[in-house]
Amino acid sequence: MNRRKFLELSAAGLAYSTSALSAGLADPRPKRVGLIGCGWYGKCDLLRLIQVAPVEVVSVCDVDSQMLSGAAAIVAERQASKKTPRTYGDYRKMLAEKDLDVVLIATPDHWHALPMIAAVEAGADVYVQKPISVDVVEGQAMLAAARRTGRVVQVGTQRRSTPHLIEARDTVVKPGLLGKVGMVEIYCYYHMRARENPPDTAPPESLDYEMWTGPAPMRPYNKLVHPRSWRAFMEYGNGIVGDMCIHMLDMVRWILDLGWPKRVSSAGGILVEKNSKANISDTQSATFEFDEFPVVWEHRTWGHPADPKYPWGATIYGERGTLKLSVNSFDFEPFGGNGAIHRDVVMELDKYPEDKTEKDLERHVAPAIRVHMLDFLKCIETRGKPVADIEQGHISTASCILANLSMQLGRSLSWDPKSHQVVGDAEANKRLRRPYRKPWVHPEPA
């Protein structure tokens, strides 16, 4: 590829920006928005939406009254109308108003399926955080509900909207600079697993712990559970594979146009950090076998990363070069040494100065969330499928769930996407659905 052609492609990739997308929104009427889950990423998502579109946040919902009131105050400060949204402790009461155009869901993972299905049935378009579900049947039911109601559902796998990753796809992968791809590695080496072993206690007065637990098994309250550390427990999610692998697997599937894996195998467990109360694996590898090539995952919550510059990312190996990708940068290294490309994430702190002081905001991710929100809004207007449509979120989520099932069962799982079953494995198929705690009823893909 000559330099002129590369620059043309690069410019085309960078044009996919918040300004370009926002200019394409034709409907000036503010969308009426509700948020379910007012914790860390609920606020991150909602405040990015406020930055890029004339929305009116009319309702917020959370089972923690302190978190709820804090979110309502931030919204009143940040949205144009300065109005304080209505507050709810039960998402069913919020949705019963049936006055919302858009619902954002950023609850713990075990609370994604039921609110998402209820929201589309109430007539709202939905932005739901990843992973979409804690079991495969939940994901099927969510996809079926979205299609049955005709609602737009965007999943929070915002790597698909990360500007420098779009550039990597459009200027390295699509033009064929990698040549034939034969293998992909995805990985996370963050020391992110809870290491504490605190005693169980009574829940704080501000928290409705019965509602917080919902359909999940009832555990004694522990300070690791709320807020934010609930990912330490498999009862509420799918461990680091469900939290971090899904991002990188989904990104690779998008960049390389991959569908379902035909076989998934995984091994690992709690091999090093055995003193923590956390019950998720600290060490795990998984192989997702696609028709084209394998995608191999590895995480360790201890030790050094294989490459300190890429502690969480993906490496795509091609016959003509290697491409490394992360939320912070990408590096393309062709064989022969000529034509290497490096890009760093471009933060938009001058354009959005509030990002500089917002508590707990991942500033390097904020631009991707904004683009992701604008893609969502554009598809609400066109009734098209967003870049992270619910079906794509289901494929990536279910693939990660299958990896955990493979590790638990100690065998590889062959997947049939048409029947949505593991081939010839009754025990694995039984585990595609988690038991729900009464009185909550597991949704069905009808």
N, C-alpha and C positions, 0 to 999 in steps of 0.2 A: 504494500500500500504506500502511495506517495504521500508526502507531507501535507499537500493541499487537501487531498481526499480525507486524510485523518482529521484535519482541523474542521472540515465541513461536518463530519460525523460527530466530532466532539461538541461543536456548537449546537447541533441538533439535539444531542443528549442533554446539554445544560439548559436548553430552552424549556425543558419540562420542569418548570419552576412554579413557585406559588403565584407569581405575578401573571404568568401565562395562563395558568388554570383559572385564577380568579377572574381574569378578563373574559373567560368563556362562560361564566355563570350569568344566565339571562334573567332569572327570576329575582327581582329586588326585594320581594316580600320576605321579611325575617321568618325563618323557620322557628317553630316553637319546639324547644328542646327540653328533654328531661334526662337526668343522670341517675343511674342506679349503681351505687358503690362510690363513696366520696373519699376514698383513701388516696394513696400516692398517685397511681396512674389514672384514676378517675379524674382527678383535678388536672393532671398533665394533659390528658386528651381534651377535656372540656375547655380549658383555657387556650389551647391551640386553636380550637374551633372558633372561639370568640375572636381570636386574632384575625382570622381570614374570611369571616362571613358575617353578614348582618343578622345574627341569630338572636332570639330572645329566650334565655333560660328561664323557664317558668316553674320547673319542679326539680328537686333533688331528693334522693332517698338514700338512707343508710341505717343500719341497725345499731350504730354507735351514735348517741345523741350529741356528743361533743364533736365528733368528726363531721356530723351533719350540719351543725350550726356554724362550724368553721368554714365549711365549703360554701354555705349560703352567703356568709359575709364576704368571702373572696369574690364570688360571682357578682354580688351587688356592687362591689368596688370596680370590677373589671368590665362588666358589660355596659354597653352604651346607654341603656335606659336607666341604669343605676337602681333598678328594682331588685328587691330581695325575693328570690324564688320561694315558692311554697315548699315545705319540708314534710317528709314522710318517713316512717320507720318500717313500712311494709310496701314493697313494690306493687303489690296487687291493688292497693288503694290508690296509688299514684296512677296506674294504668287505667283504673276504672273511670277516671275523669274523661278519657278518650279525647283529649285535646292536644295531643303531642304529634308533631310531624316527625320528630327524630328522637330516638332514645339511645343513649350511650350506656353500655354495660361494662363495668370495670370492677366487678366483685371478685372474691376468690374463685378459683376455677370450678369448684363444686356447685357454684351458684350461677353458672353461665346459661345452662340449657333452659331451665324453667322460665326465667325472666325474658330471655330472648324470644322464646316461642309465644309467651303471653304478649310481648310488645308487638310482634308482627300481627298477631290476631287482633290487637287493639287498633291496628291501622297505621302503625309507625314504621318508618325505615330505621334500621338498627346498625350501630357500630359496636361490635362486640370484641372484647379483648381475647387474645390467644392464651392458651389453646382453647378451642371453642368448647371442649367437653372433657369430662374425666373418663368417659367410656365411649366405645364406638357407636353403640345404639343411640346414645344421646345425640351424637353428631348427625347420625342419619335422620333422627327426628327433627333436628334443627334445620337441616337442609330441606326436608320435606315441607316443613312449615313455611319456610321462606318462599318456596316455589308455589305452594298451594295458595298463599295469600298475595303473591306477586310483589312482595316487598323487596327493596334493595337492602342487602346485608353486607357490610364491609367488615373484615376481620382485621384486628390490630397487628398484622404481620407487616409492619411498615418498612421492612427492608425493600419491598417492592416499590416503594415511593422514595427511597433514599437517593438524592441526586447523584452522588458520585458512584453509586452502584448501578444506576441507570446508565451513566456514562460508560462504565466498564462493560456492561452488556452490549451497548450500542456501538462502541468503538473498538472493542477487543474481541468479544465472543461472536457477535453477529457477522462481522466481516471475515471471520475465519482465521484470525491471527494465531489462535491456539492450535490450529490443525485439528486432527481427530483427537477427541477427549477419550481417555482410557480409564480414568479413575478420579474420584473427588474425595478429599478428606474434609470433614467438618469437626469442630472441636471447641471445648471450653475448659479452661484451666483456672478460672476464677476461684478463689477461696471463699465461696459464697454459702456453703452449707453451715447451718447453725452448729456451733461447737459447745454451747452451754448445756447444762443439765439442771435447770432450775426446778424447784418443787412445784407441784400443782397447788393452785389457790382458788379462792372464790373469784368469779369474774368481776371486773369493775362495774360500778353502778350504772355507768353510762352505756354499757353494752348489753343488748338483748342476746344473750349467748345461745338460747334455745333457737331463736330465728337465725342467728349467725350460722349455727351448725346445720340447720335445715335438713336436707336429705342425706347428709353425710352421717357416718357413725358418731354417736355421742361419746366424746372423750372428756375426761376431767379438764377444766380450764387450766391453761398454762400460759404464762406471759409470752412464750414463743409463738403462740397461735395468733395473737392480735395485739397490735397491728403489724402486718407485713411479713412476719416470719412463719406464717402458716404453710409456706412451701416446704418447711422442714418435715412435713408429715404427708404420707401417701394418702391418708384419708381425704385430703382436700385437693389433691392434684396428682401429678405424675412425675414428681421429682425433677431433677435437673434436665432430664431428657424432655419432659413436658414443658419446661420453662425456657430452656436455652437451645436445645437441639432443634425444636420446632422452627425457631427463627432461621437458623442456618440451613436446615433441610428445605424449608419453604423457599428461601432465597435461591438455593441451587436449582430447585425444581423450576422456578420462574425463569432464571437466567438461561437454563439449558433445556427448557421446554420438556420437562419430565412429568409423567402422570403418576400412577400408582406403582409402588414397588411390587415385584412379583414374589419376593421372599424377604423375610426379615429375621435376623438372628441377633442375639445379644447375650452378653455375659458381664458379670460384675457383682457388686454388692457393697457392704460396709466392710472394707478391708483394712483401713488405717485409723479412721476417726471413730473409734468404738465407744468412747466415753460420753458422747452427746446423746441428748434425748431424741434427736432427729432420727427418723426411720427411713429416710431416703438413701440411695446409694451414694457413696463418696467416690467410687471408681466404677466406670462402666464404659464398655465399647459396644457398638451396634453396627451391623452391616445391612444396608438397604440395597437389595439387588434389583436393579432396573434392567430392562432389556438391553439398554445401551451400555451400561457400565455400573460398577458398584459405587455407592456413596457410603463412606465409612465414618462413623461418629466415635469420638472419645471424649470423656471428661474425667478429670481428677480435681478434687477440691483440696488437694495438698500438693506439695512439690512445685517445681518450676515448670512454666509453659515450654513447649517445644521451641517456640519462637516468641521472645518477649515482646516483639512488635505486633504480634497477632495472638494474643491470649484467648480470644474468642473470635472465630472466623471460619473461613473456608479456603481450601487450596484446590484449584482445578488444574489437573495435570493433562497437558496436551502434547502431541508429538512435536509441536513447533515452539512450545513455551509453557510457562507456568503463570497462573493468575491467582494472587492472594487477595482476599476480600474481607473487610471487617466494617463495623459501624464507623470507624475512624478514618479509613483509607482504603486504597487498593494499590497493588503493585503488579505490573505485568513484566515478566522477564523472558524475553525470547531467547532461544538457543542461538549462540553466536555472539551475544552481548550487545548487539546494536538494536536500538529502538525500544529500550526499556521505558516504561511509563509509570509515573507515580502521581497519585492524587490524594489529597487530604480532604476530610469533610470541611465544608464551608458553613460555618455558623453565621447566623443572621442577627447578631447582637445589636448592630447599629439600626437595623430596620425594626427590630422588636426589642427595645431596651429593657422591657420588663423581664425578659429572659435572664438578665444579669443577676437579678435579686430573688427570683422565684425559688422558694424552698424546695430542695430535692429534685429540681428539674435536671434531667440529662440534657444539657445544652446542645450537645452534638447530635442528639436525636430529634430535637424540636423541629428543625426544618423538614425532616421526613414525615413527622406527624402532620405538619401543616399541609404538605403535598397530599398525604393520604386522605385528610379531611376534605380537601378540595376535589379530589377524584371521587370521593363518596358523594359530595353534593352535586357534582356534575351528573353522576349517574342517577341521582334522585330526579333530576330534571328530565333526563333522556329515558329513564327506566331501563337503562342498560346494566350490564354486569360490571361491578367495580374491579379494580386490579387485584384485590384480595377478596374476591367473591367467596361466599360461604362454602361453596363446593370445594374451592381450593383450600380453604381453611380446614375443611373436614378431611381432605386427603392427607394434609401434613400432620394434623392432630392425630388421626387414626393410625398413621404410620408410626408415630412415636409411642402411642399406646401399645401397638403390637410389639415394639422393641421391649417395653417393660414386661409384657406378657411372656415373651420369649425368654427373658432372663429368669422370670419366676418359674417357668415350666422346665427350663433347661434344655430347650430344643428349638430348632428353626421352625418358622411358621410360613407356609405357602399361602398366599392371599389371592382370593378370587373376587375382584371388584364387582362382577356382575351379580353374584349371589350374596356379596358382602359377608363371606364366610371364610374361615381358615379351612383349607382343604384337608379333609380326613382327620380332623382333630376335634372331637366332641368337647373335651375339657377346655380347650382354648376358646371355642365358640361360646361355651357357657360363660366365660369370663369377659366376653364382649359387652356384657351388661352388668353393672354393679348393683347390688341390692340397695334400695332406697329405705331410709328410716321413715317409719310411719309418723304422721299421716300423709307424707309426701308420696306422690305416685310417679313412677318413672315414665317419661314421655315415650310415645311410640312413633315410628316412621310411617305414619299413615297420611 
